[in-house]
């Protein structure tokens, strides 16, 4: 990302850098021109032989230190990640019958419950969290709250039901988002929100999921989808195996339309990694902030390197 500067006029001092480099190259050329080949003085025999690369490192590091110091002097600013103080996250979980497939042990739903409970602990304490479940119908199980224990207990009590209505799950998630309590210190402000939807990805009843994603986009609420399961999943129905392969395409479309991001997970370990990544994305925001200290630190590092190189020129190492 290109840097912006609070005092860009100070960058004119950078013209000194090519001048210094040019001066150094000129002195090297002059020294080589004056050198007499095959002529070694008695003084040169006594003095330790200097290694040219050390001298080049010393000069190069010193020039880079000056450049970094000049950039810091111009007061640069850039995008940095800072933790959000408030947000509303709706955890939306598919509890359709296909979620009892055992391609993810012990089954998809049990593993999803554990990962979702771990996800709660990754979010900042000031975040409101709601829980929505959906199968053939959807429901707001827990409205937005900062009480993680209530949400965790509700996740543990989720039960499977027939059919899958992903679109209805999204609409219920938007309803839950609307129930988020206002900030007592600033009642007029609207905290950012996001939906984290886990499913194996097949809508067979209810309103279309892409239509629901359009509504989420209109409300500026991104949907992070997790396609959970493997292509080899199946459930037992009256002694027969019914294939229930994961369908990442529908969930990817939902994320794309709403402005979120799509993830896939085929194991409980992968699911935990996905939740951790989402927690990072929704828990932090990028803001413009002065980064002078960062470039001052670079300058200090290069200056130390230059000093070490200079010392090594005259040192006799054991």
TANOR-V339566 format. One record per residue. OMEGA is omega in whole degrees, -180 to 180 (NA if undefined). Layout:
omega:OMEGA
omega:OMEGA
This chain:
omega:179
omega:-179
omega:168
omega:-175
omega:177
omega:177
omega:-174
omega:-179
omega:180
omega:180
omega:178
omega:179
omega:180
omega:178
omega:178
omega:-175
omega:178
omega:177
omega:179
omega:178
omega:178
omega:178
omega:180
omega:179
omega:177
omega:179
omega:176
omega:180
omega:-179
omega:-180
omega:-180
omega:-179
omega:-179
omega:-177
omega:178
omega:-179
omega:175
omega:178
omega:-178
omega:180
omega:177
omega:179
omega:-180
omega:177
omega:-178
omega:-176
omega:176
omega:-179
omega:179
omega:175
omega:-173
omega:-175
omega:178
omega:179
omega:179
omega:179
omega:-179
omega:-179
omega:-179
omega:180
omega:179
omega:179
omega:178
omega:177
omega:178
omega:180
omega:179
omega:179
omega:178
omega:176
omega:178
omega:-180
omega:180
omega:177
omega:-180
omega:173
omega:-179
omega:179
omega:176
omega:179
omega:176
omega:-179
omega:175
omega:176
omega:-178
omega:174
omega:176
omega:-180
omega:176
omega:177
omega:-175
omega:-172
omega:176
omega:177
omega:177
omega:-174
omega:179
omega:-178
omega:175
omega:176
omega:-173
omega:176
omega:170
omega:-174
omega:-6
omega:166
omega:-174
omega:-174
omega:-180
omega:179
omega:179
omega:178
omega:-178
omega:-180
omega:179
omega:177
omega:175
omega:180
omega:180
omega:-177
omega:179
omega:-176
omega:176
omega:-175
omega:-179
omega:-179
omega:168
omega:180
omega:176
omega:178
omega:176
omega:173
omega:178
omega:170
omega:173
omega:173
omega:-180
omega:-179
omega:171
omega:-176
omega:178
omega:176
omega:-176
omega:-179
omega:175
omega:-180
omega:-178
omega:-179
omega:180
omega:-179
omega:-180
omega:179
omega:179
omega:176
omega:-179
omega:-176
omega:180
omega:-180
omega:-178
omega:178
omega:-177
omega:174
omega:-178
omega:179
omega:-177
omega:179
omega:179
omega:177
omega:178
omega:179
omega:177
omega:177
omega:177
omega:176
omega:179
omega:180
omega:-179
omega:-179
omega:-179
omega:-179
omega:179
omega:176
omega:-179
omega:180
omega:180
omega:-173
omega:-177
omega:-177
omega:179
omega:-180
omega:177
omega:-179
omega:178
omega:176
omega:176
omega:-172
omega:178
omega:-180
omega:170
omega:159
omega:175
omega:176
omega:176
omega:174
omega:175
omega:-179
omega:-177
omega:-178
omega:180
omega:176
omega:178
omega:179
omega:176
omega:178
omega:177
omega:178
omega:180
omega:180
omega:179
omega:178
omega:-180
omega:178
omega:175
omega:-177
omega:176
omega:175
omega:-170
omega:179
omega:-179
omega:178
omega:-175
omega:-178
omega:176
omega:175
omega:178
omega:178
omega:-179
omega:177
omega:179
omega:176
omega:176
omega:179
omega:176
omega:-180
omega:178
omega:-179
omega:-177
omega:-175
omega:-179
omega:-179
omega:178
omega:178
omega:178
omega:-180
omega:-179
omega:-178
omega:-174
omega:-178
omega:178
omega:-178
omega:-178
omega:178
omega:172
omega:178
omega:-180
omega:177
omega:178
omega:178
omega:178
omega:180
omega:178
omega:178
omega:179
omega:179
omega:178
omega:178
omega:179
omega:179
omega:178
omega:-176
omega:-177
omega:-178
omega:-179
omega:176
omega:179
omega:180
omega:174
omega:-177
omega:178
omega:-178
omega:180
omega:-178
omega:-179
omega:-178
omega:172
omega:176
omega:176
omega:-180
omega:179
omega:180
omega:179
omega:179
omega:178
omega:178
omega:178
omega:180
omega:179
omega:180
omega:179
omega:180
omega:-177
omega:180
omega:-178
omega:-177
omega:172
omega:-177
omega:-180
omega:NA
